[in-house]
Amino acid sequence: MAFITLNKAHLFHNLHILAIKAGGKEKLMAVLKDNAYGHGLRIMAELCHEFGLKRAAVKNVEEAKSIADLFDEVLVLVDAVPTEKLAHNISFSAHSYAMLESLHDGENIHLSIDTGMHRNGIKENEIERAMEIIVQKKLQIKGVFTHFRSADELNSEFFWQRSLFERAKKRIKALAQQYGLPKIAFHSCNSAGLLRTDTLGDDAFARVGIAMYGYNPLHPSFNPVLLKPVLALWAEKLSTRVLKKGEHVGYGGVYEAPYDEVISTYDIGYGDGFFRFNGITSIAMADGSVSKGRMSMDSFCLGGDAKEVCMFENATTLAQEFKTITYEIPTKLSPALKRIVI
Ligand SMILES: *Cc1c(COP(=O)(O)O)cnc(C)c1O
C-alpha cells in the first residue's frame, strides 16, 4: 500500500533554525492548516508539541478541535463563525465587522488587519469601530495580525505592509490601554517574512508553515537557509510486464514502447491527490525512474520493476513540472494515505 514518510529529524532541524530566527520556540506558531499542508494534522501536531511549540494555526474549527489538547492556543484562520461555543484555548480569526458582530459574546479572537493584501481583515480606519464592537461584546482579544502578500518576492512591499502594521499596532495599543484590555499578541510574519527579517520587533510570534515543512520560500538571492523537506511519498508495485516494441500503455495509449521494455504499475493515482501525469511529458521519480503514459485514478506506470518507489522527497521539481508552487504538491495528498514517522 502506498504511504507517506515524515522525517522527524528534518522537521526538528527546520524548527530549530526557525526558532533561532524568531528568538525562541515560544515565538513560533505552527501553521497546521489543511491537514498540515497534507502531511497529516494530528501526527504533525504531536511532533510540533514534542519539539516544544505552544501555538498552532489551522483552517477550521474541526481541525482546531482535533489538536486542541496539544497546545496552549489554537487559532482558526478561515472558518465561518462557529455556531457552538469554542474551547477556552481555541481562538477565532475575525476578518471583518460582520464576523465580529456575529461571534458569541466572550469568544477568543485575533483581529485581522488588512495592510495591503486585500484578502481579509479590517482597514486601518475601521480599527476604532472594531475595538468598540470587541469591548461591547466582551470578545477576548488575544491577538491582532496581518498577512504579507509578497514577503517571498524581491520587492519592498514587505516593508511597506510592515510599516502599515506598525501604525495599526500603535492605534490598537492606545485603544487597548484606554479600555483596560489585557496584553494583546501582535503577529505578522509567515515563513518568508520570518526568514527575511532580522527581528520580529515586538511581534509575539511568527506563523510558520512552508519553512517548517522544509521549503525555503525566499528568492535564491536572499541568504539561503538550508531547510530539509519532511514529507516523502512512496508507491508500491502492483504488477510488472514486458511492453513489446510498438505496444502502448494506459489510457489513450499515449506512450509507445520504442523497444521491448520492462514496466511496472504502482498504487498511486490522481485519486490520491497526486497531480495527474498527462503522458506527454515523462516525470522522473526520486530514484530516476520515469513515468510511462497517463496516470490513472489509482495507479500509474514506470519503467523498471522496483518493489517500492519514492515518487518524491522534495516537491520542488514536481512543482516546476506541474507549473505550480511547492505548497500545492503535498497539500493535495489524500488524508487516507498512511503516514509513517521515520
Ligand atoms: C498559510 C498562512 C500562513 C503560513 O504561510 P507560509 O508561507 O506557509 O509560512 C501564515 N499566516 C496565514 C494567515 C496563513 O494563511
The ligand as a Tripos MOL2 file, in Angstrom:
@<TRIPOS>MOLECULE
LIG
   15    15     1     0     0
SMALL
NO_CHARGES

@<TRIPOS>ATOM
      1 C1         -0.9470   29.8450    5.4520 C.3       1 LIG1
      2 C2         -0.7240   31.0120    6.3060 C.ar      1 LIG1
      3 C3          0.4990   31.2200    6.9500 C.ar      1 LIG1
      4 C4          1.7320   30.3610    6.6800 C.3       1 LIG1
      5 O1          2.3190   30.7210    5.4850 O.3       1 LIG1
      6 P1          3.6990   30.0560    4.9890 P.3       1 LIG1
      7 O2          4.0490   30.8000    3.7770 O.co2     1 LIG1
      8 O3          3.3730   28.6240    4.6990 O.co2     1 LIG1
      9 O4          4.6540   30.1830    6.1110 O.co2     1 LIG1
     10 C5          0.6100   32.2720    7.8290 C.ar      1 LIG1
     11 N1         -0.4430   33.0940    8.0620 N.ar      1 LIG1
     12 C6         -1.6280   32.9380    7.4580 C.ar      1 LIG1
     13 C7         -2.7300   33.8910    7.7490 C.3       1 LIG1
     14 C8         -1.8110   31.9060    6.5510 C.ar      1 LIG1
     15 O5         -2.9920   31.7650    5.9320 O.3       1 LIG1
@<TRIPOS>BOND
     1     1     2 1
     2     2     3 ar
     3     2    14 ar
     4     3     4 1
     5     3    10 ar
     6     4     5 1
     7     5     6 1
     8     6     7 2
     9     6     8 1
    10     6     9 1
    11    10    11 ar
    12    11    12 ar
    13    12    13 1
    14    12    14 ar
    15    14    15 1
@<TRIPOS>SUBSTRUCTURE
     1 LIG1         1 GROUP 0 **** ****
